[in-house]
Every structure is written in structure tokens, then in C-alpha cells.
């Protein structure tokens, strides 16, 4: 295949909950760890440009390998809970894993690296196995140079630099003994020459900067303080100033191969009211022929603020220059912080993974919040498109429901997707949802209650602004005639009447974009597991976790009265997924008991219009699947449905050879219409595209437990045994795949790409996927080319 069949249109994700997981490169890209991947984010384009997959555990630390001349980096180092350090190198415009350093016996929590020569890299990594390891990496070899053990202590951060006026590496380590340890490489081995005391709690971050031939070291701690130290070469000609009473800071002196160096405490910065987790020097910049290091230090704290510090010009006294942060809300504080290469943007990531970005308005000198991407910070369990295909709603184990839509910026042709509302912030892990009309949905969590949410009027106004849809057109649709004004949140007594011209910031998402809960539905005995609604949006079906037949019944609800209509008992274990046929006549359910059931709606002319009765089902004897059936879906013409299972099989069912919709052939049984497709791994999600390929075959997407998504074309065969009815026509590559189980796949209900216009859009379809790796992805697929 020349051009990739699947083009990644959008990746939604957030930073992991560790302090050292974000790094801003001189080339403008922000690298951050998200679940088991490293995401490369372009803050100018506001989108993820590349995802690097190699780690098999959570990525805890990411660091660009900076160059002396401040040119864009070509190497990146990451450390993870898989105990490995991975070195990434840019080759042909893409980053690939060029070396894996394995040797730690516990998760890696901090990494740093520096170039020793054009081909050799020195890497330092700290791990919860109480060691710091030093590695040398060249193009084809990785060598563990040394292991420094700290007994029962832990080092929280490491930072590498070169001693002033030499090529001798110096390593700073900050740890749980409240000290900063300095190691210098002497005859090949790193030796501890100095221990800097003063902090009174765990040292969380250390970072070197080089200015005017001197090294500056900043350290921050859980004692809420930041200490700045200066390391310089002592000259033999310094006069003894014994005559004059000069107040001088105590010097810690050490010798390296005949040269004498001293370290003094330059200043202690007190301004934060909680643990300080991150510090970062403003990146050096090129001025003329020389590289200049500004003396500005950024710090981030659990008190939800970020401070930019620097010395006053006249007195040299270090003061607070800028303070930004959050007010109110139910968030915890900030972890690490980073600064853009030009110093005009500052970034931090919060406990719940959200990125916060501020930019300096150069005209007024005011710092303002900027639009950034956002995403779930735990597994994404379910997603749904709105009926018009203009936005998607997702639910996750992070106890949130999020709504994403495309946004066209002023003066920009590129369309980017953004979270514009967080309709539900819950106290239970979210599990499932279904849309009921455009601006209403039902969601289920790890509780026995179903909850119904309706968009407030101000959401419709925001949606119209951001998606460039006319408000009159939206307000004219039946769904929103009786919408509430807004849902208020108690934080500081603010109500969410805010109207946005652009995607809202994390603060606004947390407080001002909730949807009012209009109904609770009681009836299930255990935690909710799956939901579905019919095409007319009149009936909602729900099922909960079950280990006995009496709990495995499906409940049907009316969307007008929200009363329970029916209970459908058939399965003996949890119903894992349900789907109504597009013509609204049938409800399909698949279960952990390895069988499926089909329920037919009663005769529309009779009085009991909404009653469903069992039409067909498989039993233990007739079941083709030998393991749990995870997923199911219908073809758009209602003639076929598909099931996918842990037994790696995907099967299409219907009335073979009749060519009529399922349920319209009296006396005809429902049987497999396809050969059994073995997809090679547990098939956890399946979805049939609502539009046929150019050769009139059906297009299916299958999501696997290993995170890969595979596209297949299927045509009804003459002979089932031939196996020629399936053809594989595309799959996600290593960068596009999820790193954990694919939880849900959903095709856009309309042709074309959301947010785009024009006649050529008929050639495209969009597929949304939700993964256990916290990521939501949207793919563009050119159906005309398949």
C-alpha cells in the first residue's frame, strides 16, 4: 500500500500524573508521556503531530536532548514503568526508537541526557529501585556505564551538565533525604564530591543552567521552597579579604584534576504555599554569535500556581516577576513546568493530566490563558457521535463525560478538534453512554442508576460559535425547544452562563460547561455496563453487570416519560453490548455467556406498540463463538449484523441469500452469512460503516486487544466455505494504534469529514475509536479509494 488508508485526523490525550513527564523542545514541539506513549504536541497548530509507541508501561519521564547551539533537537529520551529508558532519534522526519536501556528493576521516574560527541549520548536515569544509572548510547550500542546505589533512599530527579571551562560531566541528584548530591566524572566513573543541604523535605526537581562560564543549579522541594546555587571555577588570584568585614556566603569547595570549584547558595525563593514539584530555567537563546542564558526561573506547585522568578536589575535581589494559576474548582495542583524557546509561553500540567498554557501578550505584557488539547486521564470506555455527526461524546474511568467538536480558527485553514464541554463530572467511574437526540444523552457508571443529561441553552450558543453553525438553525431543531439555561456548580457560586468564542480552558471546562441532570432511572441491581437507543430516539435499552440470569435482563425505557417499559430476560451473564437495527425493528444483544439474542418490536398497528419479544438467539449448542462476545453492530440496510469475540472470531449473521432485512423472513432462521474471520487477537470492538464501498461491499472496522484497528471489506459469498468473502484493506500502523485495548469503534453517521464542506467530502468517512490507553482518536478514511 503506497499511501496509508487511515489518516489520523485527531488524537485526544493528556499528560501522565508524574512531575517529569513534559519537555518543551527548541524546535517548538512539546513532548509528553500519555499512558504508555510519548505524544509530540505542536502548540501553534494545537494538535498532536506524532505518537511514539515503544514502552509497555506508563511513561513517567520525558526529556529532549538539547543542543549546544540551541538548534532544534533530533533526540528524545523517555523512561517508563516498564523499567526501561528509550532513546528516540529523528530519521526521515519521524522519530523512531534507536536504543532501549534496560537494567533497572523498578519504574524509571526521571531521565536526563547530553551529547558527549556527535554520535555519543550520556543518559542518566533515576528509578524507584533506589539507583541512578548512567548509560552511554551510540548509534548501535548501549552500555551501562555505572550504577549509583542509594540504599533505601530514592532519587526524584537527575540533571546533567558540563563543569565550567571543561568537558567533564557533572550530575545533580535530588532525593527523599532532602539533599542535593553532586557527582563528577573522574577517570570514567562518577564520584560524589559534594552534598548540598538546606531543604527540609523531599527534593522534587533539580535543573542546571549555564551562564557566563558558571553553572546555576535550581532545586525545589516539598518544604515549599526553591534554592538556587552557583557553581564556579575558583581562580588562584582571589585576594584574601580578611581586613574588611564582608558578609560572604559559605563556599563548598571541591577539586577536579587540579582545578578548584566552589558552590555557593545564591538565593532561597519562598512564594509557594504548597509542595513545589517543578522548576525550569528559561531556555537559552542565540544572540548574534553567542548563546545567552536569561536568569529567569519558572516554578510550579501544588498550590495551583506557577511563578516566574528573576533578579531585579538594580539590586540583583530575586523577586517574583509573574504569577499565574487556577482559582477555585475541584482540581489538585500543578506538577512540572516548561517554557517555550522564545520565553513568551509557559506551560504546566496538573494532577488530572490537563495541560495549562499561558502566553505573554507582547503589546500589553499581560499573560493570558491559551487553547490547548485535553483528554481523559484514565481508560476511555465508550463514545458516541451526535446524530448529525458534528461532535462526539466520550465517557471514561476518570469519572468524566467529555464532548469534542471541530474548530476552525480565524485566519486558519486547518480544522482542529477540541473539548468544548464536560457535561458530567461524577464520583463513579463512567462506563457507557447513548445519545438521545442531538442535545441529550443517557450515561451509566459503576452505580445502579442511569442518569439523563440535557444540554443547557448556553452550550448550544457556544457550539454554534465554535463550529460556525447558525444559532437560528440549531434553535429551530425540535430537540432544544425546552432546554434549561444552564447548570450551576457550587465552586465560588459561579453558574455556567459563560459564552465562549473559542474552546474553553480547563478552568471553564471544570466549572462552567456542565449539563443539567434531568432524570435518574432506577431498576438495575448492579453496576451499569452498556446502553443503546433506537434510531427514532424513542427507546433506550440498558444492561448491568450480572453473574445470574435474573440480573442479566435488559431493561427498556421510554425517552418521553422516562418510565421503564419492559424487562427482557434471556442471557445468563452480563450483556456486554447492544445495538438497535437502523430500521428500528430489532434489538441485538451480545453477552459474556457467549451467545447473542435478537428482540423484535411488536406489530406497529397493535396497541402494545413498544413491546419487544424474543425473535432469535443462539444457545450453548448453536453458539459459534467459544468465548465472551465483546461487540456487535448492524449494517445500514438492516440485512446483516456482526459479532466479535475474545475467541478472535468475527462473524456476520442474517437470512442467508434472502436479501431482506433481518426479521422480515417469516420462518427463516438467522444463521452465519460469512465465513469465520480470524483476526489474530481478541476482537474487542467492531463497527460496520454506514456507507458501502465503490464495489458495493461492506466496510468493517475491528478493534483488537493489542490496540490495533483493522479494516476489512466483506461481500455476501456464494459459497461460505471458500473464505473469499473477506478482504483486509487497511490497518493502523505502530504510531496510529492504541497501546492498550480498543474499547469502542464508531463510524460517523454521515459521509464526509466533520467540519469540512464541499462536494469531494462524499469520498471520505470518519471512524472514532476509544482506548484503554486513555486516548480518543478520529481517523479519516477515503472510502472511494478502498
N, C-alpha and C positions, 0 to 999 in steps of 0.2 A: 504494500500500500504506500503510495507516494505521499499524498497529503493525509494528515490524520483525519479520521472520520469524525471524531469527537473533539470539539474545540471548547476549552474551558472558558466560560463566559464570566463566572463569578465564584469566588471562594469566600465563605464567611467563617471566621475563626477568631480566637482571642489568645492572649499570652498565658502561658502556664503560671501557676502560683509559686514562683520562685524568684528571688531577687535578681539573679544574674542572667536572666533569660532573654534580655533585649539588648541589641547593639546597633548603633547607627553608623553606617559606613560613609567614607568620604565621597563615594560615588552617589550618595543620596538615598541608597536603599537601607531600610530598617530590617534587620534580621531578628526574628523572634521564634522561640520554641512554642509550638502549639501541639499538645498531646505528644505523639511520637515523631512529629515532623518539625522541620525548620521552615518557616514561611519567610519569603522575601517580599517586603511591602514597599510600594512606592508612594510616599505621602503626597507627592504632587498630583499623581493620577488617581490617588485614593483607591488603590486596588492591589491585591496580591499578584505579583508578576511571576512568581515561581514557588513551588513547594518541593523541598528536598526530603526524600524518604530514604532512610537507612537504619536509623535507630529502631530497636524493638521494645524500648521502654520510654517513659516520659523524658523529654528533653528538658534539662534543668539549667543549662548554661550555654550561652552563645556569645562568641566574640570574633569580630573582624580582625584580621591580621593587618594592622596599619603599616603603611609605607613611610619611609623617612621623608620623601619629597611630597607627601600629602596627596599623591595621585590616587585615583580610585583603586580599592583593594581587589585582588583577584583570588584571595584565600579567606577561608572562614573556618573557625573551629567550634565544635559543639560537644557537650558532654551530657550523658543521659543516665536514667535509672537502669539501663541495661549494662551498667558498669563500664561502658566504652566511651572513648573520645574519638570523634570522627573529624578528619581534616577534609574540607571541601575545596576544590580548585575550579576556577572558571576555564572551561575548554570549549571553543567554538560557540561562545556566547551563553553557554549553560553551565551551571555548577554541578560537578559530579564528585562523589566520594573518592578521594585519591588515596586515603590512608585511614586505617582503623587502629587505634591504640588500645589494646585490651590487656588488662593486668590487674586492674582494681577489683577488689572483692566486695565492693559496695557501690551504691549510686554515686556518680560524679556530680558535685554541686557547684564547682567553679572551674573555669578554664581561662588561660591567657596564652598568647603566643607572640613571638617576634622573629623576624628574619635574621639569621646569622650570616647568610650569604644569599646569592640569587637562587640557589637551589636547596638550601637547608633551612629548616624551621626548628626553633626551640619552643616546645609546648610544655606548660605547667598545668597540672590538674589536681584539684583537691577533691577528696572523696570522704564519704561517711565511714570508710574503713580505717579512719584515723591516720591516713597517709597523704602526702603530697608527692606525686610522681613527676619526674622531668623526662621528656622524650625528645629525641631528635628525629625529624621526619624529612626525608628527601624523596625524590620522585618515585623511587621504587622500594625504599626500605624504611622501616620504623624500628627505632631502638629505644628501649627504656634505659635512660642514662643513669637514673638514680631514684631510689625511693626514700623519702624522708618520713620517718615514723614519729607520731606524736603520742604514743602510748594510748591512753584512754581519752585523749582530747581530740577535738575536731577543728579543722581549719575551714572557715566560712568563705574565704576569698583569697585569691592569689593575684599578684601583678608583677610583670617583668619589665625591666628597663636596662639600660647600659650605664655603668658608672661614668661620671663626668670625665671627659677627655680620654676615654679608653674604649676598648671593645669588650670589656668584662661585664657579663650579665649579673644583675642583682635582682633578687626575688624577695618580695614582701608578702608575708602571710598573716592574716588576721584571724583569730580564733576564739574559742569559748573560754580561754584562760585570760581574756581581757587584755591581751598583749599583741603587739605587732612584732613579728620576728623578721629580721633581715638576714638573708643568705647571699653569699657572694661566691661565684665560681672560681675556685683556686685549683690549679693543675687538674682540671677536668671535673672535679667534684664540688658540689655546692656545700659550703660550710657556714654554720650560723656564727655571725660575727657580732650581732647586736640584738638586744631585745628592748623595744620601746614600751615603757609602762605609762600609765596615766588614766586609761579608760577603766571604768568600774563595772563593766558588764560586757557581754559578748561583743567582739568586734565583727561587724557585719560586712564591711566593704573596705577595700584598700585600692588606691589607684595612684600611679606615678604620672608626673608631667615633667618635661624638660624645658627649662627657661634659662637663657643666658649662661649656658655651661654649668647650671646647677640642677639638681633633681628636687622636685617638690613632691611630697607624699601626703595624700589626704587619707584619713581613716575615720570611719563613723561607727557608732556603737549603740547598743540598746540602753546606754546611760543617757540617751537623748543628745549627746554632744558629738561635735566633729573636731578632730585635731589635725592641724596642718604642720608638717615637719619639713625642714630644709636640709638637704644633703649636699655638701660641697667639698671640694678638694682644699686642704689646708696648705698654705704656702709657708715656706721656712722663714720668710722675711717679716711675718707678722710681729710687730713690736709688743713687748710686754707692757700692758697699761696698768702697772701697779701703782703709779703715782696718783693718777686721777681716779676718783671713786665713780666708776662707770658700772651701771647695772647691766649685767650680761647674762643671757640665758646659759644654762648649763650645757656644755657640749659633750656628746657621746662620741668618742674618737675611736677609729679602727684603722688598721693598716692593710693595704693590699699591694703586694710585691714592691715594697719600698715607698709607695705613695701613702700619704696620710689623708684620711677623710673624716669629716665631722658631721654629726647630725644634731640639729637643734630644733626645739619646739618653736614654731613661728607664731601660732595663734590657736586659741580654742574658741570654737563658734557655738554659741548657745542661742537657740531661737526656736527649736522644735519642742513640742510638749509631749512627744511620744518617741518610741524607738525610731532611730534613723537607720533605714535599711539600705539606702543607695546614695552614692556620691559619684560625680562625674566632672572632670575638668573640661572646660570649653576646648574643642579641638583646635590644634594649631592651624595657622593659615599661612599661605605663601604671600610675602610682601616683597616685591622686587625679586632679588636673587636669594633672599634668606627666608627661613621658616620662622614665624613668630608665634610664641605661645602666650595667649592672653591669660592673665591671672584672674580667672573667674571660675568659681566652683559651684556646681549645682548639687542640691541635696533633696532627697525625697524621704518622707517619714510616714509612719502610721497615724500621724495626727491629721492626715488628709491634706497636707500642704507640701509644696515644693518651693525651695528658696534658692535664689541665685545670689552668691556672696562674692565680694571683691574688696580689695584695699582702696581706701579713699586716696585721691591723688595727692592731697596736701600732707596729711598726717601718716599715710601708709597703714592706717588702722582698718582692720577688716570689718565690713558692715554688710547688712542685708540690703541688696540692691532691688530685688524684685521678689514678691511672694504671690504665688497663685495656688488655687486649690478648690476643694469642694466645700459646700456649706450644706449641712443637714443631710437628709437621705439616710438610708439604712446601710450604707456601704462601710466597709472597713478601709484602712488607709492605703498608702502607696508603697510599692516595693522599690524597683530600680528606677533610675532616671537617665536620660540621654539628651544630647544637644545636637542640633543639625550642624553640618560642617561650617556654615556661614554664621552660626550663632543667633539666627533670627527665629528659630523654632525650638521649643523644649518639649520633651515627651516623658511621660511616666506611665507605668502600668499598675493597676490596682489589684487588690486581693481577689476580686472576681474576674480578673483577666482583662478588664476593659482597658483600652489604650486612651490616654488623655493627652491631647496635643494643644499647645498654645503657640501662637505666632505673634511676633512683635510688629505692630503697625508702625512702619518706619517714619511716617509723617508725624504721628502724634506720640510715638514712644509708648503706646499702651499695649499690653499683652492681652490678646483675645483668644477664646477657645476656637479650635478649628474642627472641621468634619473629619472623622476617622472611621475606619471599618470597625465592626463589632461582631460578636458571635457568642455562641453558647460556651460555657466553661465546663461542661460535662457532656455525656453521651446525648446525641440528638435522637429522639425515639420515633418521631412521626412528623410528617409535613403534609401540607395541602395547598393547592392553588386555589385562588378565588375563581368563581365560575367563569369570569371573563379573562382569566389568565394574566391579570395585571399585577398581582402580588402573590407572595407565598407566606404562609404562617407555619411556624415550626414550634414544636414543644420538646423539652429536654429534661434530663435528670438533674439539671441545675435549678429546677423548680421555676423556670420561666417559660412564657409563651412569647415569641418574637415575630414581628411582621417586617418583611423585606420587600422593597419595591425598587424599580429602576429610576434613576435620577439623571436628568440632562442638565449639566451646569451651564450657566450663561457663558456664551462665547466658547463653548467646548463641544466638539462633535461626539466625543466618546460618551457612552452611557455607562454609568456605574451603579451597582446595586447597594442599597443602604437599609439599615434597620431604621424605620421611621416611627415604630410604636412598639411598646412592650405591654400588650394588653393585659397580661396576667403575671403577677409575681406571687408565688404560692409558698406554702410551708411544707408541701409534699413534692416528691419527685414526679414530674409530669410524664405521662405515658402515651396518650393518644388524643387526637382531635378530629373533628369533621366540620366542614363549612356548611352552614345552613343559610343559603343566600349569600349576597356579596359582603354584607357587613354584620354577620352574626356567626358565631361558632359555638360548638359544644366541646368541652375538654374533659379528660379523665386523668386522674393522678393515682398515686398509691394510697387511695382512700376509697370508701364505698360510695361516695357521692359524685354525681356528674354535675358540672356547672355550665350554665349558658351565659355567654357574654355578647353584648351588643355594642357596636361602635358608637362613641359619642359624636355629636354633630361636628365638634372641632376636629376630630380625626378626619372626617370627610373633607373639611376645608384644607387641612394640611396635606392630605393625599392629593387633592386637586392641584394645590400649589406645586408639590414636588414632582408629580407625574405629568404635569402640564395638561391635565384633563379639565374640561369646563365644569365648574361647580354646578351650573344650572343642569347640565346633563346628568350629573351624579344625583343631585337633589330631586330630579324628576323620576328616578327609578323607585319602584314600589317599596324596595327593601328598607328605605330610610325615612319613610313618611313620619314615623313616630320615634325618631331617635332621641335619646337623652342629650342634654347639653354637654355633660362631662362627668367624670368620676373623680371625686376629691380624695386626696391622700392626706393623712394626718400630719406628715412631716412639715413643721412650721406653719401648718394650717393652709398650705397652698392648694389651690384646686387646679385641675389641668385644663384651663381655658386658653393656654398659650397656643398661638398660631405661628407655625414656622414657615419661612420661605425656603429653607434648606433642611437637610436631615438633622435631627436634633442631637445634642450632645448627650453623653452618658447621664449627666445630672438630670436632664429633662426626661430621658427615657425612664429613669428610675421613678421620677415623681409625677411627671405631667402627661404621660401618654397612656395611662391605664384605661381599660374599657370597663364600664359598669357591669356587674354581675346581675343578670335579670331573673335567673331561675336556678333552683337546685333540684336535682332529680334523685329521689331515693328509691331503692328497690334491690340493689345488689348486696350480697353478703360478704364479698371480699374485694380486694383492690381491683380497680378498673384495668382492663387490658387492651380492648380495641373498640373502635367506633366506626360507623358508616352512615351515610344518609343517601336517600334516593335522588334521582335526577330532578324530580319536581320539588325537592326540598320540603316534603310533607311528613316524612317518617325518618326517625333516627333509630338505628339499631345499636345496642351496646352489649358488651360481654365482659365478664370479670375473671380473675384467676380462679381456677377450680380444680379440685382433686377428686370430686364426687359428681355424679350426674346431676343431682339436684341443684348444684351451684353453677353448672355449665350451661344453663339455659340462656338463650338470647332474649333480651327484653326490647320491645318496640315502643317508641314514644311518639306522640303526635307533636308536631312542631307548632301547632296553633294553640292548643290548650296546655301543652307540656304534661299531659297525663299519660300514664302507662296504658298502652293499647293491648299488648299481648305478651305472653311468655312462650318461647319456642324451645321445648326440651328435645334434645336428640343426642348430643355429644356427652361423653363421659369424663372428659378432661377439658382444660382451658381451650376456649375458642381463640385462636391466635390472630385471625384476620377475617374481615367480612367485606363483601362488595355487592352493591345493588347493580342489576343489569341496566345498561343505558336506557332500555325501553321501559324500565320501572316495574316489570312484571315479576322479576325473580330476585331473591336474596341468596347469595352464596356465602357459606361459612366453611372455614378450614380449621382443623383442631390439632391439639397435641396428641389426641388419640389416633392420629394417622389417617383419619377419614375426612371427607367433606360432606356437606349437606346442602340441598337446594330447596328453597321455600318459595311457593308460588302464591302470588296475590290472588285473593278471591275474585270472582266474576264482578267486573265493574258495575254491571247492571243490578246486582243483588244489593240487599240492604247492608250486608256485612262487608262493605267495600274494602276496608283496610285489613281484613283478616288474612293472614298467611297460613298456608298448610304445607306440610312436608311433601315435596314433589319427587325428589330422588335423593339418594345418598349411597355412599359406599359403606360396607361393613368391614369387619376384620378379615372376612374371607375374600371380599371383592376389591379390597384396597390394593392399589398398585404401589403406593408409597410404603416403604418399610420403616420410616422414621417420622418424626414430627413434621407436619406440613406448616411451613412458616408463612407462606404468602399466596395470594390469589388475585386474579384480575379478569376483566371481561374484554372481549373485542368490541369495537364501537358499534358493530351491527347486531350485537347480542347473540350471534350464532355460536360463539365458542367462549369457553373460559379456560384459564390456565392455572395450574397449581405448581408450587415449587417447594422442595423439601430438604431436610437435613441429609437425606439419602443421596444427594447430588443430582436428583432427577427433576426434570421439568416436563410436564405433560399437558397437552391441550385436549379438552373434552368437548363433546357436543353430540348432536344427532348426526352420525357419520353419513356423508353422502346425500343428506336430505336437502341441504342448502337453506333450511329455515331456521328461525331463531329458536334457541333452546326453550322448551316448554310449549311449543306450538305444534308438536308432532304427537298427537294422542297415541298412546300405546307403544311409542318408540322409546327405547331406553337411552340413557346418557352414557356414552362409552368413550374411551380414548380415541381421538381423531388424529393423533400424531404418533410417530414412533417415539420411544422414550429417549429424551435428550439427556445425556450425562454431561454435566457442566464441569466436572472435575473437583468441585468443592461444595460444601454445604450451601444450598441456594436459599439465602435468607430474604430476598426481596425480588419481586417480579412485576413487570408492568407492560401492558400492550399499548403501543402508540395508537391514538385515535385516528390516525391517517394512514392510508395504505401506501406502500412503496410504488414506484412507477411501474413495476411489473405485477402490480396487484397482489403482492404478498404482504403478509402481516409482519410488522416490526416489533420485536420484543426486547426489552432490557432486563437482564438478570443480574442481581447484586449478590456477591459471594461473601462468605465469612472472612476471607482473607482481604477484603476491601476492594477487590477488582469489580468492575462493571463490564459486562459483555453484551454486545448487540447481536441478535440473531434474526434472520428472516425465515418465515415459515409459510409454506403453501400447503393446502389440503392435498394429501397424496392419493394416488390411485391405489398404491399398494403399501400398507403400513409397515411391512417387514423390510422394505428396501432401505429405510433410513435416509432417503434422499430428500425428505421434505424440509429438513433444517439446513440452513447455511449460515455460518458465522461471518458477520460482516464488519465487525469492529470491536475494539475493547479499549479500556483506559490504559495509558502507559504508566510507568513507575511513578511519575510525578502527579498524574491525574487521579490515580486510585486513592481510596481511603486507606489508612494504615490499620484500621480495625473493621469489624463487621459493618456491612451496609445494612442499615435498619429499614430504610424505606426508599422506594423509587416512585416518582410521579411525573407523567408527561404533562406538558402544558395543554389545557383543554382546547386551545385554538392554535392554528398554524402560525408560523412566524415567530420572531423574537420579541419578547416583551419590551416595550419602549421604542421599538423601531416601527417605521411606516414604510409604505411603498409596495409596489406590485411584486417585486422579486422576493418578498418575505414569504410567499407561499411555498418556496423551495425549502424553508427551514422548519425544524421542530425543536422544542426545548425540553430537556429532561432535568428534573431536580432530584438530588439524592441527599439523604441524611445518613450520617455515620456515627458509630460508637466512638469515633476519634474526635468528637466534638465539632465536626465540620459539616457545613451545608454547602453543596456545590451545585452549580447550574451549568449544563453543557449545551452548546449549540450543535445540532446535527443537520447536515444538508441531506434531506431525505431524497431529493431528486438525484443525488449522486450515488446512492446506495445500489 
